[in-house]
């Protein structure tokens, strides 16, 4: 079976509860840099499932974190 990284990450977290997903994200933040691609995939899913208001809020949060 030929899986790309995105698919492998999605399969790893598919079926997890909200609490489990929270822990995956929390444990990945400020952790090993190898977790960064996984966080990117999770952010992509969040972004695609968000309306414009939420997207603008996410960008504002990001902007505030960079300044």
MMTF fields as JSON, N, C-alpha, C and O atoms, coordinates in Angstrom:
{
  "mmtfVersion": "1.0.0",
  "mmtfProducer": "UNKNOWN",
  "numBonds": 267,
  "numAtoms": 268,
  "numGroups": 67,
  "numChains": 1,
  "numModels": 1,
  "chainsPerModel": [1],
  "groupsPerChain": [67],
  "chainIdList": ["A"],
  "bondAtomList": [4, 2, 8, 6, 12, 10, 16, 14, 20, 18, 24, 22, 28, 26, 32, 30, 36, 34, 40, 38, 44, 42, 48, 46, 52, 50, 56, 54, 60, 58, 64, 62, 68, 66, 72, 70, 76, 74, 80, 78, 84, 82, 88, 86, 92, 90, 96, 94, 100, 98, 104, 102, 108, 106, 112, 110, 116, 114, 120, 118, 124, 122, 128, 126, 132, 130, 136, 134, 140, 138, 144, 142, 148, 146, 152, 150, 156, 154, 160, 158, 164, 162, 168, 166, 172, 170, 176, 174, 180, 178, 184, 182, 188, 186, 192, 190, 196, 194, 200, 198, 204, 202, 208, 206, 212, 210, 216, 214, 220, 218, 224, 222, 228, 226, 232, 230, 236, 234, 240, 238, 244, 242, 248, 246, 252, 250, 256, 254, 260, 258, 264, 262],
  "bondOrderList": [1, 1, 1, 1, 1, 1, 1, 1, 1, 1, 1, 1, 1, 1, 1, 1, 1, 1, 1, 1, 1, 1, 1, 1, 1, 1, 1, 1, 1, 1, 1, 1, 1, 1, 1, 1, 1, 1, 1, 1, 1, 1, 1, 1, 1, 1, 1, 1, 1, 1, 1, 1, 1, 1, 1, 1, 1, 1, 1, 1, 1, 1, 1, 1, 1, 1],
  "groupList": [{"groupName": "UNK", "atomNameList": ["N", "CA", "C", "O"], "elementList": ["N", "C", "C", "O"], "formalChargeList": [0, 0, 0, 0], "bondAtomList": [1, 0, 2, 1, 3, 2], "bondOrderList": [1, 1, 2], "singleLetterCode": "X", "chemCompType": "L-PEPTIDE LINKING"}],
  "groupTypeList": [0, 0, 0, 0, 0, 0, 0, 0, 0, 0, 0, 0, 0, 0, 0, 0, 0, 0, 0, 0, 0, 0, 0, 0, 0, 0, 0, 0, 0, 0, 0, 0, 0, 0, 0, 0, 0, 0, 0, 0, 0, 0, 0, 0, 0, 0, 0, 0, 0, 0, 0, 0, 0, 0, 0, 0, 0, 0, 0, 0, 0, 0, 0, 0, 0, 0, 0],
  "groupIdList": [1, 2, 3, 4, 5, 6, 7, 8, 9, 10, 11, 12, 13, 14, 15, 16, 17, 18, 19, 20, 21, 22, 23, 24, 25, 26, 27, 28, 29, 30, 31, 32, 33, 34, 35, 36, 37, 38, 39, 40, 41, 42, 43, 44, 45, 46, 47, 48, 49, 50, 51, 52, 53, 54, 55, 56, 57, 58, 59, 60, 61, 62, 63, 64, 65, 66, 67],
  "secStructList": [7, 7, 7, 7, 2, 2, 2, 2, 2, 2, 2, 2, 2, 6, 6, 7, 7, 2, 2, 2, 2, 2, 2, 2, 2, 2, 2, 2, 6, 6, 1, 7, 4, 4, 4, 2, 2, 2, 2, 2, 2, 2, 2, 2, 2, 2, 2, 2, 6, 7, 7, 2, 2, 2, 2, 2, 2, 2, 2, 2, 2, 2, 2, 2, 2, 2, 7],
  "xCoordList": [0.847, 0.0, 0.895, 1.845, 0.589, 1.388, 0.63, -0.298, 1.025, 0.365, 1.278, 2.491, 0.706, 1.53, 1.453, 0.658, 2.274, 2.357, 1.016, 0.616, 0.326, -0.979, -1.947, -2.606, -2.027, -2.934, -2.541, -3.405, -1.246, -0.783, -1.155, -1.561, -1.019, -1.363, -2.859, -3.297, -3.638, -5.098, -5.518, -6.371, -4.94, -5.281, -4.895, -5.574, -3.796, -3.335, -4.321, -4.453, -5.012, -5.897, -7.379, -8.23, -7.689, -9.089, -9.706, -9.094, -10.903, -11.618, -11.317, -11.908, -10.401, -10.084, -11.178, -11.813, -11.374, -12.354, -11.802, -10.621, -12.658, -12.216, -11.089, -10.101, -11.237, -10.205, -8.883, -7.814, -8.962, -7.747, -7.077, -5.853, -7.877, -7.319, -6.666, -5.601, -7.298, -6.727, -5.35, -4.403, -5.243, -3.974, -2.916, -1.752, -3.305, -2.363, -1.783, -0.572, -2.653, -2.196, -1.346, -0.256, -1.84, -1.102, 0.28, 1.259, 0.358, 1.631, 2.594, 3.81, 2.054, 2.892, 3.437, 4.486, 2.727, 3.141, 4.431, 4.539, 5.401, 6.714, 7.464, 8.423, 7.028, 7.707, 8.74, 9.238, 9.034, 9.989, 9.517, 8.326, 10.446, 10.088, 9.487, 8.856, 9.67, 9.051, 7.533, 6.854, 6.982, 5.527, 4.948, 3.739, 5.781, 5.288, 4.489, 3.449, 4.924, 4.085, 2.698, 1.707, 2.628, 1.335, 0.434, -0.763, 1.018, 0.235, -0.234, -1.332, 0.605, 0.215, -0.981, -1.883, -0.993, -2.118, -3.381, -4.457, -3.248, -4.414, -4.923, -6.134, -4.001, -4.421, -5.136, -6.132, -4.64, -5.281, -6.73, -7.626, -6.95, -8.31, -9.183, -10.328, -8.635, -9.378, -9.713, -10.849, -8.726, -8.915, -10.008, -10.896, -9.932, -10.916, -12.326, -13.302, -12.447, -13.756, -14.276, -15.319, -13.555, -13.933, -14.604, -14.31, -15.51, -16.118, -15.168, -14.147, -15.519, -14.639, -14.388, -13.284, -15.388, -15.211, -14.165, -13.289, -14.256, -13.286, -11.9, -10.907, -11.824, -10.529, -9.874, -8.677, -10.654, -10.103, -9.657, -8.649, -10.399, -10.011, -8.705, -7.843, -8.555, -7.314, -6.131, -5.054, -6.328, -5.255, -4.902, -3.726, -5.914, -5.672, -4.892, -3.964, -5.267, -4.538, -3.091, -2.177, -2.881, -1.533, -0.749, 0.401, -1.371, -0.706, -0.299, 0.819, -1.199, -0.913, 0.227, 1.011, 0.314, 1.37, 2.734, 3.769, 2.724, 3.97, 4.501, 5.65, 3.668, 4.104, 4.415, 4.794],
  "yCoordList": [-1.174, 0.0, 1.24, 1.329, 2.181, 3.385, 4.568, 5.087, 5.001, 6.119, 7.321, 7.189, 8.487, 9.675, 10.133, 9.613, 11.095, 11.559, 12.073, 11.776, 12.837, 13.389, 12.263, 12.314, 11.261, 10.144, 9.373, 8.947, 9.193, 8.468, 9.208, 8.59, 10.517, 11.319, 11.26, 11.101, 11.387, 11.329, 9.968, 9.902, 8.901, 7.57, 7.409, 6.712, 8.057, 7.945, 8.571, 8.096, 9.628, 10.328, 10.066, 10.448, 9.429, 9.139, 8.277, 7.323, 8.629, 7.853, 8.228, 7.67, 9.172, 9.603, 10.544, 11.262, 10.52, 11.415, 12.839, 13.062, 13.789, 15.185, 15.298, 15.994, 14.617, 14.662, 14.085, 14.624, 12.996, 12.388, 13.302, 13.425, 13.94, 14.884, 16.057, 16.522, 16.535, 17.626, 17.22, 18.004, 16.009, 15.522, 15.387, 15.72, 14.904, 14.785, 16.158, 16.306, 17.155, 18.509, 19.064, 19.584, 18.955, 19.49, 18.867, 19.565, 17.573, 16.879, 17.216, 17.09, 17.641, 17.974, 19.393, 19.683, 20.276, 21.677, 21.753, 21.166, 22.474, 22.655, 21.338, 21.267, 20.31, 19.026, 18.885, 19.867, 17.665, 17.338, 17.935, 17.909, 18.466, 19.088, 18.098, 18.505, 16.826, 15.828, 15.878, 15.357, 16.49, 16.598, 17.724, 17.763, 18.625, 19.789, 19.429, 20.042, 18.464, 18.112, 17.623, 17.921, 16.879, 16.405, 17.544, 17.545, 18.522, 19.686, 20.459, 21.015, 20.488, 21.154, 20.483, 21.157, 19.162, 18.419, 18.677, 18.882, 18.669, 18.936, 20.352, 20.575, 21.329, 22.698, 22.781, 23.492, 22.066, 22.058, 21.585, 22.16, 20.543, 20.023, 21.067, 21.286, 21.711, 22.765, 23.892, 24.366, 24.315, 25.425, 25.107, 25.923, 23.919, 23.532, 23.421, 23.621, 23.108, 22.955, 24.211, 24.182, 25.319, 26.561, 27.537, 27.577, 28.319, 29.388, 30.589, 30.596, 31.601, 32.762, 33.497, 33.989, 33.577, 34.257, 33.54, 34.178, 32.242, 31.453, 31.556, 31.663, 31.524, 31.657, 32.988, 33.039, 34.063, 35.376, 35.402, 36.026, 34.732, 34.643, 33.869, 34.263, 32.78, 32.005, 32.833, 32.795, 33.572, 34.408, 35.507, 35.819, 36.092, 37.12, 36.55, 37.186, 35.359, 34.693, 34.44, 34.661, 33.981, 33.758, 35.06, 35.121, 36.093, 37.394, 37.904, 38.383, 37.8, 38.251, 37.447, 37.985, 36.178, 35.342, 35.63, 35.297, 36.248, 36.576, 37.956, 38.281, 38.764, 40.131, 40.265, 41.344],
  "zCoordList": [0.0, 0.0, 0.0, 0.778, -0.865, -1.005, -0.408, -1.028, 0.807, 1.477, 1.463, 1.628, 1.268, 1.428, 2.88, 3.663, 3.227, 4.619, 5.121, 6.247, 4.297, 4.694, 5.056, 6.095, 4.207, 4.462, 5.716, 6.483, 5.924, 7.109, 8.384, 9.369, 8.37, 9.557, 9.809, 10.949, 8.755, 8.908, 9.461, 10.346, 8.961, 9.468, 10.929, 11.683, 11.333, 12.723, 13.705, 14.832, 13.291, 14.219, 13.949, 14.752, 12.845, 12.524, 13.63, 14.109, 14.012, 15.013, 16.451, 17.375, 16.651, 18.022, 18.529, 17.757, 19.828, 20.452, 20.479, 20.212, 20.802, 20.939, 21.957, 21.722, 23.081, 24.118, 23.619, 23.906, 22.878, 22.338, 21.31, 21.294, 20.455, 19.484, 20.195, 19.788, 21.252, 22.044, 22.571, 22.508, 23.084, 23.623, 22.531, 22.755, 21.357, 20.242, 19.914, 19.753, 19.816, 19.489, 20.618, 20.382, 21.84, 22.99, 23.113, 23.375, 22.927, 23.054, 21.911, 22.063, 20.779, 19.624, 19.678, 19.101, 20.368, 20.457, 21.257, 22.334, 20.729, 21.349, 21.535, 22.303, 20.838, 20.926, 19.82, 19.271, 19.522, 18.472, 17.147, 16.838, 16.376, 15.1, 14.111, 13.136, 14.347, 13.463, 13.553, 12.668, 14.598, 14.744, 13.883, 13.658, 13.405, 12.661, 11.406, 11.171, 10.59, 9.433, 9.851, 9.184, 10.944, 11.43, 11.854, 11.565, 12.545, 12.938, 11.71, 11.696, 10.688, 9.437, 8.789, 8.291, 8.792, 8.219, 9.039, 8.478, 10.364, 11.212, 11.002, 10.976, 10.85, 10.583, 9.236, 9.106, 8.248, 6.934, 7.043, 6.425, 7.829, 8.019, 8.708, 8.313, 9.743, 10.445, 9.475, 9.434, 8.7, 7.761, 6.744, 6.496, 6.164, 5.139, 5.713, 4.989, 6.993, 7.62, 8.289, 8.943, 8.133, 8.814, 7.864, 6.669, 8.423, 7.627, 7.607, 8.293, 6.814, 6.658, 7.969, 8.198, 8.824, 10.106, 10.954, 11.539, 11.016, 11.782, 11.163, 11.882, 9.834, 9.158, 9.504, 9.786, 9.483, 9.838, 11.301, 11.633, 12.165, 13.572, 13.73, 14.516, 12.995, 13.039, 12.55, 13.145, 11.481, 10.949, 11.949, 12.139, 12.586, 13.595, 14.777, 15.276, 15.221, 16.308, 15.902, 16.696, 14.682, 14.179, 14.124, 14.559, 13.592, 13.489, 14.876, 15.062, 15.831, 17.192, 17.82, 18.602, 17.484, 18.016, 17.4, 17.977, 16.231, 15.541, 15.895, 15.595, 16.529, 16.869, 18.34, 18.795]
}
